[in-house]
Amino acid sequence: MDSAGQDINLNSPNKGLLSDSMTEVPVDAVVAAQTPAVEGLTEAEEEELRAELTKVEEEIVTLRQVLAAKERHCGELRRKLGLSALEGLKQNLSRSWHDVQVSNAYKKTQETLSQAGQKTSAALSTMGSAISRKLGDMRNSATFKSLEDRVGTIKSKVVGGRENGSDSLPSPAESGDKPLPDHTPF
């Protein structure tokens, strides 16, 4: 649709329609009363519907005025009580959160997450026990004992220099031309 040719007057009977031959005509009570009856309605039925429409529109205007007056009065009462808009927002959020917490969906979700947490905790505990047991088994294995012995030997050689009255390791300059001991890798 071409927006330049589209009628956007909300009071127009042609709103949203494209028509080159139609001109924009404002609708008011006089013009509306002169339009022919809608198909299937008698003039009496149409007049009754128009009267009801007018009455409903007037009620809507009245209700909007009453609502605006009530909102002003509510604002005055809040101001007198020292309640700010932020207080109202806090109360609304608190009430909404409470409503969410008592809802069935929230309760079911909470139960499910609680059960999942318990199962996860049990699984991690079992896995931790299994890892501890495997590390214990590994520590008692011959390979680990051999590794432990070699580390102990290296440690005693390194710490052995400190036990001779020196707090530091011998520097390469102090060793002179002595070759370093040949240690095979683990």
C-alpha positions, 0 to 999 in steps of 0.5 A: 500500500502507498502510505501517501494515498492511505487515509489515516484520519481515525474519524474517517469512514475510509481509514486505511483504504486507498481510493482515488475517487473518494475524498475525505469526509469527516463523520459527525452526528448529522452526516451519520444520521443521513447515511443509508441503513446498513444492509439488513437493518431497518431504520428503527434498528439503526437508530436504536444502535446509534443511540446505544453507541452514543450512550456507550461512548458517553459512559467511556468518557465518564469512566475516563474522567472518574478514573483520572479523578481517582488517580489524582486522589490516590496520588494526593493520599500517597503524597500525604502518607509520604509514599513515593512512586518507588515505594509503590513499585517496591510493593508491586514487585514484592506482591508479584514475587509472592504471587510467583512463589505461590504459583504451581509452576514455581513450586514444580520448578523448585521441586525439580531443581531441588531433586536435580541438586540432590542427585548432582550432589550424590553423583559428585560425592560418589565420583569424589570417593572413586577418585580418592580410591583410585589415587590411593590405589595408585599411590600403593602401586609399584610405579608410584613407589619407584617414583617416590623413591627416586624423588626422595633420592633427588631430594636427599642429594639436593638437601644434603648440601644444606645439611653440611652447613650451607644454606644455599645450593652449590653454584656451578662456579664452586663445583669447578670441573666436576661433572654433574652426576648422570641421572637417568630420567624416570 
